[in-house]
Structure formats: structure tokens, C-alpha cells
Amino acid sequence: PDELAKELRIAAAVKWYEIGRVSQGRGAEIAGLSRAAFIDALSSYRVSPMQYTEQELVDELSDAN
């Protein structure tokens, strides 16, 4: 039961991060992980640690030129 509860906290934090409801720091806190471990968890769930909207990415790329 404890392991299941931990996995559910991590999964919820990853999903909330993925949809933009929490930051990496808050997600790590919810998951009960360090920020580095949370980034590893994002990777294992195939969620990018970068939170960019499409417009932010376009703006960043246009600034790079």
C-alpha cells in the first residue's frame, strides 16, 4: 500500500506538471522527490521537463536568429 501511494503521488505530480498545473519544484514536492529525481520521473513517463507553449517556442527561436 505504501509503494502504491508513492507511485500514485508521483503519477499525479507528473500529470499535473504535464498539463501545466504545477511547476517542477511543486511537482517534486507533491511527489516526495528531489527536483532531480522528479525530472528523472518525468523522463520515465516520457514527459518533457521543458514547459514551453507553442508561442513561447516560436518567440525563442525567432530571438535566436
C-alpha positions in Angstrom: 0.0 0.0 0.0 2.8 2.5 0.8 4.5 1.8 -2.5 1.2 2.2 -4.4 0.6 5.5 -2.6 4.1 6.7 -3.6 3.6 5.8 -7.2 0.2 7.5 -7.3 1.7 10.7 -5.9 4.4 10.6 -8.5 2.0 9.9 -11.3 -0.3 12.7 -10.2 2.5 15.2 -9.9 3.9 14.2 -13.4 0.4 14.6 -14.9 -0.2 17.9 -13.2 3.2 19.1 -14.4 2.5 17.9 -17.9 -0.7 19.9 -18.2 0.9 23.0 -16.6 -0.9 23.0 -13.3 2.3 22.8 -11.2 5.9 23.8 -11.5 8.8 21.4 -11.4 9.5 22.4 -7.8 5.9 21.9 -6.7 5.7 18.7 -8.6 8.7 17.3 -6.9 7.3 18.4 -3.5 4.0 16.7 -4.2 5.8 13.5 -5.4 8.0 13.5 -2.4 11.2 13.6 -4.6 14.1 15.9 -5.1 13.8 18.1 -8.2 16.5 16.0 -9.9 14.6 12.8 -9.1 11.3 14.4 -10.3 13.0 15.2 -13.7 14.0 11.6 -13.9 10.4 10.6 -13.1 9.3 12.9 -15.9 11.6 11.1 -18.3 10.3 7.6 -17.2 6.8 8.8 -18.0 8.0 10.4 -21.3 7.1 13.9 -20.2 9.4 16.7 -21.3 10.9 18.7 -18.4 10.6 21.8 -20.6 7.3 23.7 -20.3 7.0 25.9 -23.3 3.9 26.9 -25.1 4.0 26.9 -28.9 4.2 30.7 -29.0 7.0 30.8 -26.4 9.0 28.3 -28.5 8.4 30.4 -31.7 9.5 33.5 -29.8 12.6 31.8 -28.5 13.5 30.5 -32.0 12.9 33.9 -33.6 15.1 35.6 -31.0 17.9 33.1 -31.8 18.1 34.3 -35.4 
